[in-house]
Amino acid sequence: MANVFDPMVNHAKGAISAVTTVLHKGIIKNASLGIYIMFQYNPKETSDSTPVTFKKKMIQGGASPLISFQVRDAPTKSFELLLDAHSTPTLRGHIAQDLDDIEMLTVPYDEDGRPIIIPPRRMEKAIIKTRSPLIQSKKVVGVPPMVKIAYGGRVQVGFISNLTIKEELHGTTLGSMATAFPTRAHVTFEFLIVDDKRMAIYFEATQP
């Protein structure tokens, strides 16, 4: 899977300094939830799609149907990220917290900013000093959090419509041996992009 990622970005040398490389990293974040994910490796490819819907009415004897514009559907954006605790070691020595944060970006939250469900978390029993423990909402309805995606010279706002996490390695670093936490994973995102925030009703509680 190494060829999925751009070697010119991943292994920048010479004139491209470490500082410049960091500045060009992509970001996914939701400030109100305290989730800030900087791309470890920028994806080589991203895919953007914008469906446009038309209605066709067939006319007997006509040379072509009557075509009327219906709606410009929500654009979608998709790409794959590699998370690897081996190439850029962290204090934790694993990527469990990153994966937990990513999964929480798909959970609906109530107007008080509390998740209506808390999926099984890899870091649930670990000592987390940087954030407060999650408190589940007593309500059963909510909305998923909107996120900002900064990459490719654009800053876009939307929410995750599909998420796939493929964990490859577990317990392969000193910081993960005792817990068998994941140390390498491929994460595929698909976002619904909100070009006009007026169209995203009831999302005020978890805006970025």
Residue frames as a rotation matrix with the C-alpha (Angstrom) as fourth column:
MET 1
0.563 0.827 0.000 0.00
0.827 -0.563 0.000 0.00
0.000 0.000 -1.000 0.00
ALA 2
-0.116 -0.678 -0.726 3.04
0.603 -0.629 0.491 2.28
-0.789 -0.381 0.481 0.09
ASN 3
-0.825 -0.262 0.500 2.38
0.565 -0.377 0.734 3.46
-0.004 0.889 0.459 -3.48
VAL 4
0.248 0.965 0.089 -0.91
0.937 -0.262 0.230 5.00
0.245 0.026 -0.969 -2.38
PHE 5
0.752 0.007 -0.660 1.00
0.402 -0.798 0.449 7.91
-0.523 -0.602 -0.603 -0.85
ASP 6
0.919 -0.339 0.201 3.10
-0.018 -0.546 -0.837 10.57
0.394 0.766 -0.508 -2.50
PRO 7
0.440 -0.819 -0.368 6.81
0.897 0.418 0.141 9.84
0.039 -0.393 0.919 -2.00
MET 8
-0.251 -0.531 0.809 7.65
0.501 -0.787 -0.361 13.47
0.828 0.315 0.464 -2.81
VAL 9
0.331 0.434 0.838 5.71
-0.519 -0.658 0.546 14.51
0.788 -0.616 0.007 0.29
ASN 10
0.978 0.164 -0.131 6.43
-0.002 0.631 0.775 11.55
0.210 -0.758 0.618 2.53
HIS 11
0.462 -0.882 -0.098 10.20
0.827 0.388 0.408 11.58
-0.321 -0.269 0.908 2.04
ALA 12
0.930 -0.060 0.363 10.90
0.120 -0.883 -0.454 15.26
0.348 0.466 -0.814 1.45
LYS 13
0.344 -0.894 -0.287 14.63
0.820 0.137 0.555 16.04
-0.457 -0.426 0.781 1.46
GLY 14
-0.414 -0.664 0.623 17.04
0.889 -0.443 0.118 18.72
0.198 0.602 0.774 0.40
ALA 15
-0.837 0.006 0.547 15.44
0.070 -0.991 0.118 22.09
0.542 0.137 0.829 -0.26
ILE 16
0.213 0.968 0.135 12.16
-0.191 -0.094 0.977 21.15
0.958 -0.234 0.165 1.45
SER 17
-0.741 -0.531 0.410 12.71
-0.455 -0.051 -0.889 21.68
0.493 -0.846 -0.204 5.15
ALA 18
-0.751 0.450 -0.483 10.88
0.625 0.721 -0.300 19.89
0.214 -0.527 -0.822 7.93
VAL 19
-0.624 0.527 -0.577 9.04
0.118 -0.667 -0.736 23.09
-0.773 -0.527 0.354 8.80
THR 20
-0.590 0.386 -0.709 7.81
-0.796 -0.423 0.433 23.55
-0.133 0.820 0.557 5.24
THR 21
-0.790 0.275 -0.548 6.66
0.004 0.896 0.443 19.92
0.613 0.348 -0.709 5.14
VAL 22
-0.711 0.530 -0.462 4.58
0.639 0.213 -0.739 20.39
-0.294 -0.821 -0.490 8.30
LEU 23
-0.588 0.476 -0.653 2.96
-0.317 -0.879 -0.356 23.54
-0.744 -0.002 0.668 6.91
HIS 24
-0.518 0.354 -0.779 1.75
-0.828 0.023 0.561 21.61
0.216 0.935 0.281 3.88
LYS 25
-0.972 0.216 -0.091 0.13
0.233 0.937 -0.262 18.81
0.029 -0.276 -0.961 5.86
GLY 26
-0.318 0.936 0.151 -3.62
-0.090 -0.189 0.978 18.40
0.944 0.297 0.145 5.62
ILE 27
-0.976 0.063 0.208 -5.88
-0.213 -0.072 -0.974 18.75
-0.047 -0.995 0.084 8.66
ILE 28
-0.154 0.971 -0.183 -9.25
0.252 0.218 0.943 17.41
0.955 0.099 -0.278 9.78
LYS 29
-0.944 -0.254 -0.211 -10.64
0.265 -0.203 -0.943 19.11
0.197 -0.946 0.259 12.88
ASN 30
0.273 0.939 0.211 -13.61
0.398 -0.309 0.864 20.02
0.876 -0.152 -0.458 15.03
ALA 31
-0.589 -0.648 0.484 -12.51
-0.097 -0.537 -0.838 22.63
0.802 -0.540 0.253 17.55
SER 32
0.071 0.694 0.716 -15.63
-0.878 -0.298 0.376 22.41
0.474 -0.655 0.588 19.72
LEU 33
0.951 0.252 -0.179 -14.95
-0.164 0.903 0.397 18.71
0.261 -0.349 0.900 20.35
GLY 34
0.462 -0.852 0.247 -11.20
-0.696 -0.176 0.696 19.22
-0.549 -0.494 -0.674 20.75
ILE 35
0.496 -0.260 0.828 -10.43
0.462 0.887 0.002 16.88
-0.735 0.382 0.560 17.84
TYR 36
0.618 -0.443 -0.649 -7.50
-0.695 -0.694 -0.189 17.97
-0.366 0.568 -0.737 15.67
ILE 37
0.538 -0.372 0.757 -5.99
0.367 0.911 0.188 15.46
-0.759 0.177 0.626 13.26
MET 38
0.294 -0.537 -0.791 -2.96
-0.810 -0.579 0.093 16.52
-0.508 0.613 -0.605 11.21
PHE 39
0.960 0.063 -0.273 -2.17
-0.226 0.752 -0.620 14.22
0.167 0.656 0.736 8.29
GLN 40
0.422 -0.851 0.313 0.92
-0.046 0.324 0.945 12.17
-0.905 -0.414 0.098 8.99
TYR 41
-0.752 -0.538 0.381 1.24
0.366 0.139 0.920 11.52
-0.548 0.831 0.093 5.25
ASN 42
-0.243 0.669 -0.702 -0.65
-0.706 -0.618 -0.345 13.55
-0.665 0.412 0.623 2.69
PRO 43
0.322 0.409 0.854 -2.71
0.257 0.830 -0.494 11.31
-0.911 0.379 0.162 0.37
LYS 44
-0.773 -0.609 0.176 -1.44
0.286 -0.088 0.954 10.99
-0.566 0.788 0.242 -3.17
GLU 45
-0.776 0.570 0.269 -4.96
0.247 -0.117 0.962 11.15
0.580 0.813 -0.050 -4.57
THR 46
-0.680 0.717 -0.154 -8.22
-0.014 -0.223 -0.975 12.78
-0.733 -0.661 0.162 -3.56
SER 47
-0.742 0.519 0.424 -11.56
0.615 0.273 0.740 12.37
0.268 0.810 -0.522 -5.29
ASP 48
-0.713 0.560 -0.423 -14.20
-0.181 -0.729 -0.660 15.09
-0.678 -0.394 0.621 -5.60
SER 49
-0.760 0.548 0.349 -17.65
0.612 0.424 0.667 14.43
0.218 0.721 -0.658 -7.05
THR 50
-0.746 0.570 -0.345 -20.59
-0.296 -0.748 -0.594 16.80
-0.596 -0.341 0.726 -7.57
PRO 51
-0.616 0.595 0.516 -23.82
0.764 0.610 0.208 15.13
-0.191 0.523 -0.831 -8.80
VAL 52
-0.782 0.469 -0.410 -26.25
-0.498 -0.866 -0.039 17.33
-0.373 0.173 0.911 -10.71
THR 53
-0.597 0.638 0.486 -29.81
0.511 0.770 -0.382 16.02
-0.618 0.020 -0.786 -11.07
PHE 54
-0.778 0.423 -0.464 -32.08
-0.622 -0.621 0.478 16.69
-0.086 0.660 0.746 -14.05
LYS 55
-0.187 0.801 0.569 -35.61
-0.008 0.578 -0.816 15.47
-0.982 -0.158 -0.102 -14.72
LYS 56
-0.956 -0.148 -0.252 -36.38
-0.257 0.017 0.966 14.10
-0.138 0.989 -0.054 -18.18
LYS 57
-0.038 0.987 0.159 -39.87
-0.255 0.144 -0.956 14.06
-0.966 -0.077 0.246 -19.65
MET 58
-0.816 -0.268 0.512 -40.38
0.339 0.495 0.800 11.90
-0.468 0.826 -0.313 -22.72
ILE 59
-0.089 0.756 -0.649 -42.53
-0.583 -0.568 -0.581 13.46
-0.808 0.327 0.491 -25.45
GLN 60
0.161 0.209 0.965 -44.06
0.501 0.824 -0.263 11.13
-0.850 0.526 0.028 -28.01
GLY 61
0.721 0.074 0.689 -42.64
0.692 -0.147 -0.707 11.92
0.049 0.986 -0.157 -31.42
GLY 62
0.908 -0.396 -0.140 -40.03
-0.350 -0.897 0.268 14.28
-0.232 -0.194 -0.953 -30.02
ALA 63
0.547 -0.791 -0.274 -36.40
-0.157 0.225 -0.962 14.27
0.822 0.569 -0.001 -31.08
SER 64
-0.626 -0.723 -0.294 -35.27
0.217 0.200 -0.955 14.45
0.749 -0.662 0.031 -27.46
PRO 65
0.079 0.687 -0.722 -36.82
0.952 0.162 0.259 14.60
0.295 -0.708 -0.641 -23.98
LEU 66
0.532 0.107 0.840 -37.66
-0.113 -0.974 0.196 17.82
0.839 -0.199 -0.506 -22.20
ILE 67
-0.094 -0.696 -0.712 -34.98
0.799 0.374 -0.471 18.37
0.594 -0.613 0.521 -19.59
SER 68
0.625 0.292 0.724 -35.47
-0.169 -0.854 0.491 20.42
0.762 -0.429 -0.484 -16.44
PHE 69
-0.495 -0.868 0.034 -32.86
-0.117 0.028 -0.993 21.11
0.861 -0.496 -0.116 -13.76
GLN 70
0.538 0.686 -0.490 -33.77
0.353 0.344 0.870 19.72
0.765 -0.642 -0.057 -10.33
VAL 71
0.962 -0.237 0.138 -30.92
-0.226 -0.399 0.889 20.21
-0.156 -0.886 -0.438 -7.87
ARG 72
0.140 -0.974 -0.177 -27.17
-0.470 0.092 -0.878 20.37
0.871 0.206 -0.445 -7.51
ASP 73
0.816 0.225 -0.533 -26.54
0.257 0.684 0.683 17.58
0.518 -0.694 0.500 -5.03
ALA 74
0.831 -0.530 0.168 -24.09
-0.408 -0.376 0.832 17.83
-0.378 -0.760 -0.529 -2.14
PRO 75
0.362 -0.787 -0.499 -20.48
-0.655 0.166 -0.737 17.42
0.663 0.594 -0.456 -3.34
THR 76
0.989 -0.133 0.061 -18.49
0.054 0.716 0.696 14.52
-0.136 -0.685 0.716 -1.94
LYS 77
0.305 -0.952 -0.036 -14.78
-0.839 -0.251 -0.483 14.27
0.450 0.177 -0.875 -1.15
SER 78
0.989 0.004 0.149 -12.88
-0.075 0.876 0.476 11.06
-0.129 -0.482 0.866 -0.47
PHE 79
0.236 -0.955 -0.181 -9.30
-0.666 -0.024 -0.745 10.04
0.707 0.296 -0.642 0.22
GLU 80
0.801 -0.065 -0.596 -7.24
0.361 0.846 0.393 7.53
0.478 -0.530 0.701 2.17
LEU 81
0.444 -0.673 0.592 -4.83
-0.803 -0.592 -0.072 8.25
0.399 -0.443 -0.803 5.02
LEU 82
0.258 -0.472 -0.843 -2.08
0.369 0.855 -0.365 6.12
0.893 -0.217 0.395 6.51
LEU 83
0.663 -0.116 0.739 -1.55
-0.696 -0.459 0.552 6.27
0.275 -0.881 -0.385 10.27
ASP 84
0.533 -0.594 -0.603 1.73
0.330 0.802 -0.498 4.70
0.779 0.067 0.623 11.36
ALA 85
0.972 -0.150 0.181 3.30
-0.225 -0.373 0.900 4.82
-0.067 -0.916 -0.396 14.81
HIS 86
0.570 -0.798 0.197 6.60
0.705 0.598 0.381 3.42
-0.422 -0.079 0.903 13.50
SER 87
0.111 -0.576 0.810 7.80
0.876 -0.327 -0.353 6.08
0.468 0.749 0.468 11.08
THR 88
-0.297 -0.180 0.938 7.07
-0.199 -0.949 -0.246 9.07
0.934 -0.259 0.246 13.30
PRO 89
-0.375 0.135 -0.917 7.08
0.751 0.625 -0.215 7.77
0.544 -0.769 -0.336 16.87
THR 90
0.170 0.505 0.846 4.84
-0.279 -0.799 0.533 9.57
0.945 -0.327 0.005 19.34
LEU 91
-0.540 -0.330 0.774 4.90
-0.806 -0.060 -0.588 9.66
0.241 -0.942 -0.234 23.13
ARG 92
0.352 0.767 0.537 2.09
-0.839 0.512 -0.181 7.12
-0.414 -0.387 0.824 23.10
GLY 93
-0.712 -0.691 0.123 3.73
-0.545 0.655 0.524 4.76
-0.443 0.307 -0.843 20.61
HIS 94
-0.618 0.579 0.532 0.39
0.680 0.733 -0.008 3.81
-0.394 0.357 -0.847 19.04
ILE 95
-0.929 0.325 0.176 -2.50
-0.123 -0.721 0.682 5.31
0.349 0.612 0.710 17.06
ALA 96
-0.539 0.755 -0.372 -5.37
0.830 0.552 -0.082 4.24
0.144 -0.353 -0.925 19.33
GLN 97
-0.300 0.429 -0.852 -6.31
0.424 -0.740 -0.522 7.80
-0.854 -0.518 0.041 20.35
ASP 98
-0.793 -0.034 -0.609 -6.28
-0.469 -0.604 0.644 8.99
-0.389 0.796 0.463 16.74
LEU 99
-0.831 0.504 -0.233 -8.61
0.162 0.621 0.767 6.19
0.532 0.600 -0.598 15.67
ASP 100
-0.382 0.704 -0.598 -10.93
0.890 0.107 -0.443 6.87
-0.249 -0.702 -0.667 18.62
ASP 101
-0.459 0.170 -0.872 -11.11
-0.015 -0.983 -0.183 10.56
-0.888 -0.071 0.454 17.69
ILE 102
-0.911 0.096 -0.402 -11.84
-0.410 -0.104 0.906 9.74
0.045 0.990 0.134 14.05
GLU 103
-0.678 0.687 -0.261 -14.67
0.586 0.720 0.372 7.38
0.444 0.100 -0.891 14.98
MET 104
-0.343 0.555 -0.758 -16.21
0.720 -0.363 -0.591 10.00
-0.604 -0.748 -0.275 17.30
LEU 105
-0.779 0.041 -0.626 -16.56
-0.338 -0.868 0.364 12.31
-0.528 0.496 0.690 14.27
THR 106
-0.773 0.557 -0.304 -19.32
-0.107 0.359 0.927 9.99
0.626 0.749 -0.218 13.00
VAL 107
-0.582 0.540 -0.608 -21.33
0.810 0.452 -0.374 9.88
0.073 -0.710 -0.701 16.25
PRO 108
0.107 0.684 0.721 -24.42
0.378 -0.699 0.607 12.13
0.919 0.208 -0.334 16.64
TYR 109
-0.832 -0.357 -0.424 -24.23
0.536 -0.325 -0.779 14.73
0.140 -0.876 0.462 19.40
ASP 110
0.261 0.945 -0.197 -27.03
0.965 -0.254 0.064 16.59
0.010 -0.207 -0.978 21.20
GLU 111
0.632 0.054 0.773 -27.31
0.294 -0.940 -0.174 20.38
0.717 0.337 -0.610 21.49
ASP 112
0.918 -0.340 0.205 -25.14
-0.331 -0.371 0.868 20.31
-0.219 -0.864 -0.453 24.63
GLY 113
0.252 -0.874 -0.415 -22.29
-0.893 -0.044 -0.449 18.73
0.374 0.484 -0.791 22.71
ARG 114
-0.275 -0.312 0.909 -22.60
-0.706 0.708 0.030 15.29
-0.653 -0.633 -0.415 24.30
PRO 115
-0.779 -0.044 -0.625 -22.56
-0.533 0.570 0.625 12.11
0.329 0.821 -0.467 22.18
ILE 116
0.247 0.943 0.223 -25.81
-0.962 0.212 0.171 10.14
0.114 -0.257 0.960 22.17
ILE 117
0.992 -0.079 -0.100 -23.76
0.092 0.987 0.131 6.93
0.088 -0.139 0.986 21.98
ILE 118
0.287 -0.956 0.065 -20.17
-0.913 -0.252 0.321 6.08
-0.291 -0.152 -0.945 22.88
PRO 119
0.772 -0.016 -0.636 -18.78
-0.341 0.834 -0.434 3.24
0.537 0.552 0.638 20.76
PRO 120
0.845 -0.516 -0.140 -16.21
0.465 0.582 0.666 0.86
-0.262 -0.628 0.732 22.27
ARG 121
0.825 -0.561 0.072 -13.02
-0.495 -0.777 -0.389 2.88
0.275 0.285 -0.918 22.62
ARG 122
0.443 -0.757 -0.480 -9.49
0.396 0.646 -0.653 1.57
0.804 0.099 0.586 22.50
MET 123
-0.580 -0.728 0.366 -8.37
0.070 -0.492 -0.868 4.18
0.812 -0.478 0.337 25.04
GLU 124
0.413 0.879 0.238 -11.32
-0.178 -0.178 0.968 3.69
0.893 -0.442 0.083 27.41
LYS 125
0.909 -0.060 -0.412 -9.22
0.394 0.444 0.805 2.06
0.135 -0.894 0.427 30.14
ALA 126
-0.079 -0.988 0.135 -6.07
0.871 -0.134 -0.473 4.03
0.486 0.080 0.870 29.49
ILE 127
0.091 0.020 -0.996 -5.05
0.726 -0.686 0.053 7.13
-0.682 -0.728 -0.077 31.44
ILE 128
0.050 0.004 0.999 -5.91
0.861 -0.508 -0.041 10.17
0.507 0.862 -0.029 29.33
LYS 129
-0.231 -0.247 -0.941 -4.50
0.827 -0.560 -0.056 13.36
-0.513 -0.791 0.333 30.83
THR 130
-0.954 -0.297 0.046 -5.20
0.269 -0.776 0.571 15.69
-0.134 0.557 0.820 27.91
ARG 131
-0.584 0.806 0.101 -9.02
-0.427 -0.411 0.806 15.62
0.691 0.427 0.584 27.85
SER 132
-0.420 0.546 0.725 -12.06
-0.830 0.093 -0.550 14.98
-0.368 -0.832 0.414 30.02
PRO 133
-0.870 0.158 0.467 -13.81
0.225 0.970 0.090 11.61
-0.439 0.183 -0.880 29.86
LEU 134
-0.780 0.626 0.000 -16.78
-0.202 -0.252 0.946 11.41
0.592 0.738 0.323 27.51
ILE 135
-0.739 0.655 0.157 -20.21
-0.115 0.107 -0.988 11.75
-0.663 -0.748 -0.003 29.06
GLN 136
-0.814 0.467 0.345 -23.06
0.545 0.409 0.732 10.17
0.201 0.784 -0.588 27.13
SER 137
-0.758 0.615 0.217 -26.14
-0.592 -0.789 0.165 12.27
0.273 -0.003 0.962 26.53
LYS 138
-0.662 0.629 0.408 -29.47
-0.014 0.534 -0.845 11.20
-0.750 -0.565 -0.345 28.02
LYS 139
0.240 0.752 -0.614 -31.11
-0.705 -0.299 -0.643 12.04
-0.667 0.587 0.459 24.72
VAL 140
0.049 -0.133 0.990 -31.50
0.351 0.930 0.107 9.57
-0.935 0.342 0.093 21.89
VAL 141
0.710 0.175 0.682 -31.37
0.704 -0.185 -0.686 12.02
0.006 0.967 -0.254 18.96
GLY 142
0.274 -0.659 -0.701 -28.64
0.089 -0.708 0.700 14.30
-0.958 -0.254 -0.136 17.71
VAL 143
0.984 -0.055 -0.171 -26.60
-0.179 -0.189 -0.966 15.30
0.021 0.980 -0.196 14.68
PRO 144
0.492 -0.870 0.029 -23.08
0.869 0.493 0.038 14.24
-0.047 0.007 0.999 13.61
PRO 145
0.330 -0.423 -0.844 -20.36
0.255 -0.821 0.511 16.85
-0.909 -0.384 -0.162 14.04
MET 146
0.984 -0.116 0.132 -19.34
0.084 -0.347 -0.934 19.05
0.154 0.931 -0.332 11.16
VAL 147
0.354 -0.931 -0.091 -15.62
0.604 0.153 0.782 19.11
-0.714 -0.332 0.616 10.43
LYS 148
0.715 -0.285 -0.639 -13.16
-0.583 -0.748 -0.318 21.29
-0.387 0.599 -0.701 8.59
ILE 149
0.558 -0.582 0.591 -10.91
0.672 0.735 0.090 19.70
-0.487 0.347 0.802 5.98
ALA 150
0.689 -0.433 -0.582 -7.88
-0.533 -0.846 -0.001 21.76
-0.492 0.310 -0.814 4.97
TYR 151
-0.086 -0.723 0.685 -5.96
0.286 0.641 0.712 20.23
-0.954 0.257 0.152 2.09
GLY 152
-0.202 -0.070 0.977 -5.01
0.960 0.184 0.212 20.95
-0.195 0.980 0.030 -1.51
GLY 153
-0.936 -0.240 0.257 -5.20
0.292 -0.937 0.190 24.71
0.195 0.253 0.948 -1.10
ARG 154
-0.211 0.936 0.283 -8.83
-0.212 -0.326 0.921 24.59
0.954 0.135 0.267 0.05
VAL 155
-0.974 0.115 0.193 -10.64
-0.173 0.167 -0.971 24.72
-0.144 -0.979 -0.143 3.37
GLN 156
-0.429 0.850 -0.304 -13.93
-0.287 0.191 0.939 22.81
0.856 0.490 0.162 3.16
VAL 157
-0.658 0.343 0.671 -16.67
-0.703 0.040 -0.710 22.14
-0.270 -0.939 0.215 5.70
GLY 158
-0.042 0.682 -0.730 -18.75
-0.651 0.536 0.538 18.99
0.758 0.497 0.422 5.81
PHE 159
0.174 0.088 0.981 -19.33
-0.890 0.441 0.118 15.78
-0.422 -0.893 0.155 7.69
ILE 160
-0.819 -0.573 0.039 -18.23
-0.519 0.768 0.374 12.18
-0.244 0.286 -0.926 7.34
SER 161
0.234 0.927 -0.293 -20.67
-0.971 0.207 -0.120 10.12
-0.050 0.313 0.948 5.28
ASN 162
0.935 0.005 -0.355 -18.59
-0.045 0.994 -0.104 6.94
0.352 0.114 0.929 5.18
LEU 163
0.254 -0.864 0.434 -15.59
-0.967 -0.237 0.094 5.73
0.022 -0.444 -0.896 7.17
THR 164
0.904 -0.066 -0.422 -13.48
0.009 0.991 -0.137 2.60
0.427 0.120 0.896 6.74
ILE 165
0.340 -0.809 0.480 -10.64
-0.936 -0.244 0.252 1.71
-0.086 -0.535 -0.840 9.13
LYS 166
0.822 -0.190 -0.537 -8.29
-0.003 0.941 -0.338 -1.16
0.569 0.279 0.773 8.31
GLU 167
0.599 -0.626 0.498 -5.97
-0.733 -0.180 0.656 -1.92
-0.321 -0.759 -0.567 11.22
GLU 168
0.592 -0.456 -0.665 -2.82
-0.394 0.555 -0.732 -3.69
0.703 0.696 0.149 10.04
LEU 169
-0.315 -0.810 -0.494 -0.48
0.244 0.434 -0.867 -3.93
0.917 -0.394 0.061 13.02
HIS 170
0.758 0.544 0.359 -1.02
-0.262 -0.248 0.932 -4.21
0.597 -0.801 -0.046 16.78
GLY 171
0.931 -0.326 0.162 1.43
-0.094 0.216 0.972 -4.14
-0.352 -0.920 0.171 19.69
THR 172
0.645 -0.703 0.301 4.50
0.718 0.421 -0.554 -3.72
0.262 0.574 0.776 17.49
THR 173
0.049 -0.651 0.757 6.04
-0.116 -0.757 -0.643 -0.79
0.992 -0.056 -0.113 19.39
LEU 174
-0.792 -0.425 -0.439 7.29
0.370 0.239 -0.898 -0.49
0.486 -0.873 -0.032 22.97
GLY 175
-0.871 0.456 0.184 4.37
-0.477 -0.693 -0.541 1.78
-0.119 -0.559 0.821 23.83
SER 176
0.015 0.948 -0.318 1.76
-0.972 0.088 0.216 -0.68
0.232 0.306 0.923 22.54
MET 177
-0.612 -0.336 -0.716 3.04
-0.318 0.933 -0.167 -4.11
0.724 0.125 -0.678 23.55
ALA 178
-0.981 0.180 0.077 1.22
-0.014 0.328 -0.944 -4.28
-0.196 -0.927 -0.320 26.88
THR 179
-0.267 0.950 -0.163 -2.16
-0.368 -0.257 -0.893 -3.27
-0.891 -0.178 0.418 25.44
ALA 180
-0.530 -0.016 0.848 -1.83
0.679 0.590 0.436 -4.55
-0.507 0.807 -0.303 21.84
PHE 181
0.306 0.593 -0.745 -3.07
-0.007 -0.781 -0.624 -1.17
-0.952 0.196 -0.235 20.62
PRO 182
0.758 0.000 0.652 -3.03
0.638 0.209 -0.741 -0.62
-0.136 0.978 0.158 16.83
THR 183
0.039 -0.832 -0.553 0.18
0.261 -0.526 0.810 0.84
-0.964 -0.177 0.197 15.42
ARG 184
-0.924 -0.259 -0.281 -0.64
-0.181 -0.352 0.918 1.02
-0.337 0.899 0.279 11.71
ALA 185
-0.114 0.941 0.319 -3.97
0.575 0.325 -0.751 1.56
-0.810 0.098 -0.578 9.93
HIS 186
-0.940 0.006 0.341 -5.38
0.300 -0.463 0.834 2.74
0.163 0.887 0.433 6.62
VAL 187
-0.338 0.836 -0.433 -8.35
0.433 -0.270 -0.860 5.07
-0.835 -0.478 -0.271 7.02
THR 188
-0.784 0.172 0.597 -10.65
0.560 -0.219 0.799 5.85
0.268 0.960 0.075 4.09
PHE 189
-0.557 0.561 -0.612 -12.85
0.193 -0.630 -0.752 8.92
-0.808 -0.538 0.243 4.42
GLU 190
-0.535 0.452 0.714 -15.85
0.705 -0.227 0.672 10.05
0.466 0.863 -0.197 2.42
PHE 191
-0.737 0.216 -0.640 -17.26
0.334 -0.707 -0.624 13.47
-0.587 -0.674 0.449 3.23
LEU 192
0.269 0.782 0.562 -20.44
0.947 -0.322 -0.005 15.30
0.177 0.534 -0.827 2.28
ILE 193
-0.779 -0.626 -0.038 -19.26
0.626 -0.775 -0.085 18.85
0.023 -0.090 0.996 1.64
VAL 194
0.347 0.876 -0.335 -21.50
0.869 -0.435 -0.236 21.71
-0.352 -0.210 -0.912 2.77
ASP 195
-0.515 -0.530 0.674 -20.85
0.781 -0.614 0.114 24.60
0.353 0.585 0.730 0.36
ASP 196
-0.350 0.505 0.789 -23.75
-0.282 -0.860 0.425 26.63
0.893 -0.074 0.443 1.78
LYS 197
-0.975 -0.128 -0.183 -24.16
0.127 0.357 -0.925 26.41
0.184 -0.925 -0.332 5.56
ARG 198
-0.498 0.861 0.101 -27.77
-0.848 -0.459 -0.265 27.58
-0.182 -0.217 0.959 5.24
MET 199
0.139 0.534 -0.834 -28.56
-0.695 0.652 0.303 24.13
0.705 0.538 0.462 3.85
ALA 200
-0.496 -0.368 -0.786 -27.16
0.272 0.794 -0.544 22.34
0.824 -0.484 -0.294 6.94
ILE 201
0.180 0.683 0.708 -30.01
-0.580 -0.508 0.637 22.76
0.795 -0.525 0.304 9.41
TYR 202
0.937 0.260 0.233 -29.70
-0.320 0.374 0.871 21.76
0.139 -0.890 0.433 13.08
PHE 203
0.487 -0.833 -0.263 -25.91
0.654 0.548 -0.522 21.56
0.579 0.082 0.811 12.89
GLU 204
0.518 -0.279 0.808 -25.21
-0.347 -0.932 -0.099 24.57
0.781 -0.229 -0.580 15.10
ALA 205
0.931 -0.048 0.362 -24.33
-0.345 0.207 0.915 22.49
-0.119 -0.977 0.176 18.16
THR 206
0.477 -0.779 0.407 -21.25
0.376 0.600 0.706 20.85
-0.794 -0.184 0.579 16.65
GLN 207
0.969 -0.188 0.161 -20.01
0.064 -0.437 -0.897 23.33
0.239 0.879 -0.412 14.05
PRO 208
0.209 -0.963 -0.172 -16.23
0.944 0.245 -0.223 23.54
0.257 -0.116 0.960 13.71
